[in-house]
Amino acid sequence: MDTITGSPTRVFLVDDHDLVREAVADLVTSTGGLEFVGEAATTAQALSGIRSTTPDVVVLDLQLPDGNGIDACYQLRTSNPDIRCLILTAHGTDYVIDAAARAGAAGLVVKNIRGFGLIDAIRDVAAGRSLFAPGTAGTRSSPDAGQAPGA
């Protein structure tokens, strides 16, 4: 919930698995202070849906059928820097963490997180906090270090 306006934090989910979308939607919907405003299974659907729903936080799966959550985050943050992106992945490697941070994501959580851990992560990034382990984001070398995703 936005502590200044008292309005709920608006959440949009991008994941290609129906079961994940349904579970996260139920979890967010049943949690006070959060409003589930939309979902998408692909990057293309997400970019269109996000424009029409104006979420505060977008939870993005890393692997999507037509792209990836990191590139989608970069596109979203370029056009709307107020959107907070939270990457949801099964692969929390240093390379993925670095790429997410460079794309402007507010954090990254691994899919084995418990439901209320995800809710806490959504609330944290909505409040402006970063969910990257200290000393990891932006410090590891990778083949494209220093470049924007997809560059």
PyRosetta script that sets phi, psi and omega in degrees:
from pyrosetta import init, pose_from_sequence

init()
pose = pose_from_sequence("MDTITGSPTRVFLVDDHDLVREAVADLVTSTGGLEFVGEAATTAQALSGIRSTTPDVVVLDLQLPDGNGIDACYQLRTSNPDIRCLILTAHGTDYVIDAAARAGAAGLVVKNIRGFGLIDAIRDVAAGRSLFAPGTAGTRSSPDAGQAPGA")
pose.set_psi(1, 138.5)
pose.set_omega(1, 176.9)
pose.set_phi(2, -71.6)
pose.set_psi(2, 117.6)
pose.set_omega(2, -175.5)
pose.set_phi(3, -71.2)
pose.set_psi(3, -18.7)
pose.set_omega(3, 179.4)
pose.set_phi(4, -84.6)
pose.set_psi(4, -49.5)
pose.set_omega(4, -176.4)
pose.set_phi(5, -93.1)
pose.set_psi(5, -19.1)
pose.set_omega(5, -177.0)
pose.set_phi(6, 77.5)
pose.set_psi(6, 3.7)
pose.set_omega(6, 179.5)
pose.set_phi(7, -83.4)
pose.set_psi(7, 151.8)
pose.set_omega(7, -179.0)
pose.set_phi(8, -67.4)
pose.set_psi(8, 153.4)
pose.set_omega(8, 174.5)
pose.set_phi(9, -74.3)
pose.set_psi(9, 124.8)
pose.set_omega(9, -177.9)
pose.set_phi(10, -88.4)
pose.set_psi(10, 125.3)
pose.set_omega(10, -173.0)
pose.set_phi(11, -119.1)
pose.set_psi(11, 132.9)
pose.set_omega(11, 175.5)
pose.set_phi(12, -121.2)
pose.set_psi(12, 138.2)
pose.set_omega(12, -177.2)
pose.set_phi(13, -117.6)
pose.set_psi(13, 135.6)
pose.set_omega(13, 175.7)
pose.set_phi(14, -124.2)
pose.set_psi(14, 110.9)
pose.set_omega(14, 178.5)
pose.set_phi(15, -155.9)
pose.set_psi(15, 139.7)
pose.set_omega(15, -176.4)
pose.set_phi(16, -84.6)
pose.set_psi(16, -0.4)
pose.set_omega(16, 179.4)
pose.set_phi(17, -103.4)
pose.set_psi(17, 120.0)
pose.set_omega(17, -179.3)
pose.set_phi(18, -54.3)
pose.set_psi(18, -44.6)
pose.set_omega(18, -176.7)
pose.set_phi(19, -61.0)
pose.set_psi(19, -41.4)
pose.set_omega(19, 178.3)
pose.set_phi(20, -64.9)
pose.set_psi(20, -45.5)
pose.set_omega(20, 179.9)
pose.set_phi(21, -60.6)
pose.set_psi(21, -44.4)
pose.set_omega(21, -179.6)
pose.set_phi(22, -63.9)
pose.set_psi(22, -44.4)
pose.set_omega(22, -178.1)
pose.set_phi(23, -65.0)
pose.set_psi(23, -45.3)
pose.set_omega(23, -179.5)
pose.set_phi(24, -67.9)
pose.set_psi(24, -39.9)
pose.set_omega(24, 177.7)
pose.set_phi(25, -60.1)
pose.set_psi(25, -45.3)
pose.set_omega(25, 178.6)
pose.set_phi(26, -61.9)
pose.set_psi(26, -43.0)
pose.set_omega(26, -178.8)
pose.set_phi(27, -63.3)
pose.set_psi(27, -48.6)
pose.set_omega(27, -179.4)
pose.set_phi(28, -64.9)
pose.set_psi(28, -43.7)
pose.set_omega(28, -178.5)
pose.set_phi(29, -61.8)
pose.set_psi(29, -34.1)
pose.set_omega(29, -177.4)
pose.set_phi(30, -87.4)
pose.set_psi(30, 4.3)
pose.set_omega(30, -177.3)
pose.set_phi(31, -108.2)
pose.set_psi(31, 126.7)
pose.set_omega(31, 178.2)
pose.set_phi(32, -63.7)
pose.set_psi(32, 145.2)
pose.set_omega(32, 177.5)
pose.set_phi(33, 85.4)
pose.set_psi(33, -3.4)
pose.set_omega(33, 178.2)
pose.set_phi(34, -123.0)
pose.set_psi(34, 145.9)
pose.set_omega(34, 176.8)
pose.set_phi(35, -128.7)
pose.set_psi(35, 122.2)
pose.set_omega(35, 177.8)
pose.set_phi(36, -83.3)
pose.set_psi(36, 114.6)
pose.set_omega(36, -172.9)
pose.set_phi(37, -106.7)
pose.set_psi(37, -9.6)
pose.set_omega(37, 178.7)
pose.set_phi(38, 171.1)
pose.set_psi(38, 168.8)
pose.set_omega(38, 180.0)
pose.set_phi(39, -148.7)
pose.set_psi(39, 159.7)
pose.set_omega(39, 178.3)
pose.set_phi(40, -152.3)
pose.set_psi(40, 153.5)
pose.set_omega(40, 179.0)
pose.set_phi(41, -103.3)
pose.set_psi(41, -12.4)
pose.set_omega(41, -178.3)
pose.set_phi(42, -135.6)
pose.set_psi(42, 165.3)
pose.set_omega(42, 176.8)
pose.set_phi(43, -62.8)
pose.set_psi(43, -44.0)
pose.set_omega(43, -179.0)
pose.set_phi(44, -60.5)
pose.set_psi(44, -45.8)
pose.set_omega(44, 177.9)
pose.set_phi(45, -62.6)
pose.set_psi(45, -39.6)
pose.set_omega(45, -178.2)
pose.set_phi(46, -63.0)
pose.set_psi(46, -48.9)
pose.set_omega(46, -176.9)
pose.set_phi(47, -60.6)
pose.set_psi(47, -38.3)
pose.set_omega(47, 177.3)
pose.set_phi(48, -70.5)
pose.set_psi(48, -47.6)
pose.set_omega(48, -178.0)
pose.set_phi(49, -65.7)
pose.set_psi(49, -36.1)
pose.set_omega(49, -179.0)
pose.set_phi(50, -68.7)
pose.set_psi(50, -37.0)
pose.set_omega(50, 177.1)
pose.set_phi(51, -59.8)
pose.set_psi(51, -37.1)
pose.set_omega(51, -175.4)
pose.set_phi(52, -89.5)
pose.set_psi(52, -13.4)
pose.set_omega(52, -176.8)
pose.set_phi(53, -111.4)
pose.set_psi(53, -12.3)
pose.set_omega(53, 179.8)
pose.set_phi(54, 41.8)
pose.set_psi(54, 65.3)
pose.set_omega(54, 178.6)
pose.set_phi(55, -74.7)
pose.set_psi(55, 161.9)
pose.set_omega(55, 172.8)
pose.set_phi(56, -87.2)
pose.set_psi(56, -39.3)
pose.set_omega(56, -178.2)
pose.set_phi(57, -127.4)
pose.set_psi(57, 133.6)
pose.set_omega(57, 173.8)
pose.set_phi(58, -116.0)
pose.set_psi(58, 122.2)
pose.set_omega(58, 175.8)
pose.set_phi(59, -95.3)
pose.set_psi(59, 119.5)
pose.set_omega(59, -172.3)
pose.set_phi(60, -119.8)
pose.set_psi(60, 124.4)
pose.set_omega(60, 171.2)
pose.set_phi(61, -65.6)
pose.set_psi(61, 147.0)
pose.set_omega(61, 179.7)
pose.set_phi(62, -69.1)
pose.set_psi(62, -49.4)
pose.set_omega(62, -176.3)
pose.set_phi(63, -99.3)
pose.set_psi(63, 120.2)
pose.set_omega(63, 178.4)
pose.set_phi(64, -126.9)
pose.set_psi(64, 155.5)
pose.set_omega(64, -175.9)
pose.set_phi(65, -59.1)
pose.set_psi(65, -31.6)
pose.set_omega(65, -175.9)
pose.set_phi(66, -116.9)
pose.set_psi(66, 22.2)
pose.set_omega(66, 179.5)
pose.set_phi(67, 160.1)
pose.set_psi(67, -148.6)
pose.set_omega(67, 178.1)
pose.set_phi(68, -146.0)
pose.set_psi(68, 159.9)
pose.set_omega(68, -176.6)
pose.set_phi(69, -64.5)
pose.set_psi(69, -29.0)
pose.set_omega(69, -179.5)
pose.set_phi(70, -69.5)
pose.set_psi(70, -46.8)
pose.set_omega(70, 176.8)
pose.set_phi(71, -64.2)
pose.set_psi(71, -38.9)
pose.set_omega(71, 178.3)
pose.set_phi(72, -63.5)
pose.set_psi(72, -40.8)
pose.set_omega(72, 177.2)
pose.set_phi(73, -59.7)
pose.set_psi(73, -45.8)
pose.set_omega(73, 179.9)
pose.set_phi(74, -58.9)
pose.set_psi(74, -45.0)
pose.set_omega(74, 179.2)
pose.set_phi(75, -62.8)
pose.set_psi(75, -44.5)
pose.set_omega(75, -179.6)
pose.set_phi(76, -63.0)
pose.set_psi(76, -46.6)
pose.set_omega(76, -176.9)
pose.set_phi(77, -69.8)
pose.set_psi(77, -28.7)
pose.set_omega(77, 176.6)
pose.set_phi(78, -67.0)
pose.set_psi(78, -41.2)
pose.set_omega(78, -178.7)
pose.set_phi(79, -86.9)
pose.set_psi(79, -24.5)
pose.set_omega(79, 179.6)
pose.set_phi(80, -147.0)
pose.set_psi(80, 88.4)
pose.set_omega(80, -176.2)
pose.set_phi(81, -64.7)
pose.set_psi(81, -12.2)
pose.set_omega(81, 178.5)
pose.set_phi(82, -78.5)
pose.set_psi(82, -19.3)
pose.set_omega(82, 178.5)
pose.set_phi(83, -70.1)
pose.set_psi(83, 134.3)
pose.set_omega(83, 177.0)
pose.set_phi(84, -101.5)
pose.set_psi(84, 124.9)
pose.set_omega(84, -179.5)
pose.set_phi(85, -104.2)
pose.set_psi(85, 136.3)
pose.set_omega(85, 176.1)
pose.set_phi(86, -123.5)
pose.set_psi(86, 115.7)
pose.set_omega(86, -178.9)
pose.set_phi(87, -83.4)
pose.set_psi(87, 131.5)
pose.set_omega(87, 178.6)
pose.set_phi(88, -113.8)
pose.set_psi(88, 118.8)
pose.set_omega(88, -172.5)
pose.set_phi(89, -146.3)
pose.set_psi(89, 158.0)
pose.set_omega(89, 171.4)
pose.set_phi(90, -89.9)
pose.set_psi(90, -9.1)
pose.set_omega(90, -173.1)
pose.set_phi(91, -121.7)
pose.set_psi(91, 88.6)
pose.set_omega(91, -178.6)
pose.set_phi(92, -93.6)
pose.set_psi(92, 51.4)
pose.set_omega(92, -179.8)
pose.set_phi(93, -75.1)
pose.set_psi(93, 161.7)
pose.set_omega(93, 177.7)
pose.set_phi(94, -56.8)
pose.set_psi(94, -40.4)
pose.set_omega(94, -179.7)
pose.set_phi(95, -61.5)
pose.set_psi(95, -44.8)
pose.set_omega(95, 179.8)
pose.set_phi(96, -66.0)
pose.set_psi(96, -42.1)
pose.set_omega(96, 178.1)
pose.set_phi(97, -60.1)
pose.set_psi(97, -45.9)
pose.set_omega(97, 179.3)
pose.set_phi(98, -62.1)
pose.set_psi(98, -44.9)
pose.set_omega(98, -179.3)
pose.set_phi(99, -63.6)
pose.set_psi(99, -40.8)
pose.set_omega(99, 178.8)
pose.set_phi(100, -63.6)
pose.set_psi(100, -43.6)
pose.set_omega(100, 179.1)
pose.set_phi(101, -62.9)
pose.set_psi(101, -43.5)
pose.set_omega(101, 179.1)
pose.set_phi(102, -64.8)
pose.set_psi(102, -28.9)
pose.set_omega(102, 180.0)
pose.set_phi(103, -77.9)
pose.set_psi(103, -9.3)
pose.set_omega(103, 179.6)
pose.set_phi(104, 97.9)
pose.set_psi(104, 10.0)
pose.set_omega(104, 177.6)
pose.set_phi(105, -64.3)
pose.set_psi(105, 149.0)
pose.set_omega(105, 177.6)
pose.set_phi(106, -85.3)
pose.set_psi(106, -16.3)
pose.set_omega(106, 179.9)
pose.set_phi(107, 179.0)
pose.set_psi(107, 177.5)
pose.set_omega(107, -179.0)
pose.set_phi(108, -144.6)
pose.set_psi(108, 133.8)
pose.set_omega(108, 174.8)
pose.set_phi(109, -127.8)
pose.set_psi(109, 146.7)
pose.set_omega(109, -179.8)
pose.set_phi(110, -89.8)
pose.set_psi(110, 143.7)
pose.set_omega(110, -172.2)
pose.set_phi(111, -62.8)
pose.set_psi(111, -11.5)
pose.set_omega(111, 177.2)
pose.set_phi(112, -83.4)
pose.set_psi(112, 8.0)
pose.set_omega(112, 178.1)
pose.set_phi(113, -65.3)
pose.set_psi(113, 146.0)
pose.set_omega(113, 175.4)
pose.set_phi(114, -75.1)
pose.set_psi(114, 158.1)
pose.set_omega(114, -176.2)
pose.set_phi(115, -52.5)
pose.set_psi(115, -48.5)
pose.set_omega(115, -178.1)
pose.set_phi(116, -74.0)
pose.set_psi(116, -19.6)
pose.set_omega(116, 171.7)
pose.set_phi(117, -66.7)
pose.set_psi(117, -38.7)
pose.set_omega(117, 176.5)
pose.set_phi(118, -66.6)
pose.set_psi(118, -41.3)
pose.set_omega(118, 177.6)
pose.set_phi(119, -60.6)
pose.set_psi(119, -45.0)
pose.set_omega(119, 177.7)
pose.set_phi(120, -60.5)
pose.set_psi(120, -40.7)
pose.set_omega(120, 179.4)
pose.set_phi(121, -63.6)
pose.set_psi(121, -42.4)
pose.set_omega(121, 178.2)
pose.set_phi(122, -61.7)
pose.set_psi(122, -45.9)
pose.set_omega(122, 179.6)
pose.set_phi(123, -63.5)
pose.set_psi(123, -40.8)
pose.set_omega(123, -179.8)
pose.set_phi(124, -62.2)
pose.set_psi(124, -48.2)
pose.set_omega(124, -178.8)
pose.set_phi(125, -69.2)
pose.set_psi(125, -32.2)
pose.set_omega(125, 176.3)
pose.set_phi(126, -63.9)
pose.set_psi(126, -31.6)
pose.set_omega(126, 179.8)
pose.set_phi(127, -83.4)
pose.set_psi(127, 1.3)
pose.set_omega(127, 176.3)
pose.set_phi(128, 94.9)
pose.set_psi(128, 4.4)
pose.set_omega(128, 178.5)
pose.set_phi(129, -84.3)
pose.set_psi(129, 152.7)
pose.set_omega(129, 178.4)
pose.set_phi(130, -99.6)
pose.set_psi(130, 137.4)
pose.set_omega(130, -180.0)
pose.set_phi(131, -111.5)
pose.set_psi(131, 54.9)
pose.set_omega(131, 173.3)
pose.set_phi(132, -119.5)
pose.set_psi(132, 140.6)
pose.set_omega(132, 179.0)
pose.set_phi(133, -63.0)
pose.set_psi(133, 136.5)
pose.set_omega(133, 179.4)
pose.set_phi(134, -56.7)
pose.set_psi(134, 135.5)
pose.set_omega(134, 175.5)
pose.set_phi(135, 85.3)
pose.set_psi(135, -0.1)
pose.set_omega(135, 179.9)
pose.set_phi(136, -105.0)
pose.set_psi(136, -50.2)
pose.set_omega(136, -175.1)
pose.set_phi(137, -63.1)
pose.set_psi(137, 127.5)
pose.set_omega(137, 174.9)
pose.set_phi(138, 77.0)
pose.set_psi(138, 8.0)
pose.set_omega(138, -177.1)
pose.set_phi(139, -112.8)
pose.set_psi(139, -16.2)
pose.set_omega(139, -178.6)
pose.set_phi(140, -87.6)
pose.set_psi(140, 145.5)
pose.set_omega(140, 177.2)
pose.set_phi(141, -85.3)
pose.set_psi(141, 145.3)
pose.set_omega(141, 177.9)
pose.set_phi(142, -145.8)
pose.set_psi(142, 168.2)
pose.set_omega(142, -177.7)
pose.set_phi(143, -57.5)
pose.set_psi(143, -28.1)
pose.set_omega(143, -178.0)
pose.set_phi(144, -120.8)
pose.set_psi(144, 33.0)
pose.set_omega(144, -178.9)
pose.set_phi(145, -53.7)
pose.set_psi(145, 132.9)
pose.set_omega(145, 177.6)
pose.set_phi(146, 88.3)
pose.set_psi(146, -7.0)
pose.set_omega(146, 179.0)
pose.set_phi(147, -99.9)
pose.set_psi(147, 152.3)
pose.set_omega(147, 173.5)
pose.set_phi(148, -67.3)
pose.set_psi(148, 153.3)
pose.set_omega(148, 177.6)
pose.set_phi(149, -55.8)
pose.set_psi(149, 143.1)
pose.set_omega(149, 178.4)
pose.set_phi(150, 75.4)
pose.set_psi(150, -1.8)
pose.set_omega(150, -178.2)
pose.set_phi(151, -74.9)
pose.dump_pdb("model.pdb")
